[in-house]
């Protein structure tokens, strides 16, 4: 499989942003201003499945680095959620 970069050459355009534009289910939920428990659970299961598969393929150094990146990203998501709730 060909690798798709996560960032542009400038380093500022996340692949994630392009992915969200293609995900109809996500857009529908966000347009309605709601996310069902079932949808969130299904997404959690997809993420866990992908992470389990990924973890099996990583060498120890890459595993440590990705673990740190994921934890920092989770912290960022929590901070952004807190700011969004405070703004609402």
Protein Blocks (a to p, Z undefined) as FASTA:
>chain_A
ZZddfbdfkopacfklmmmmmmmklmmmmmnopacfklmmmmmmmmmmmmmmmmmmpcfk
lmmmmmmmmmmmmmmmmmmmmmmmmmZZ
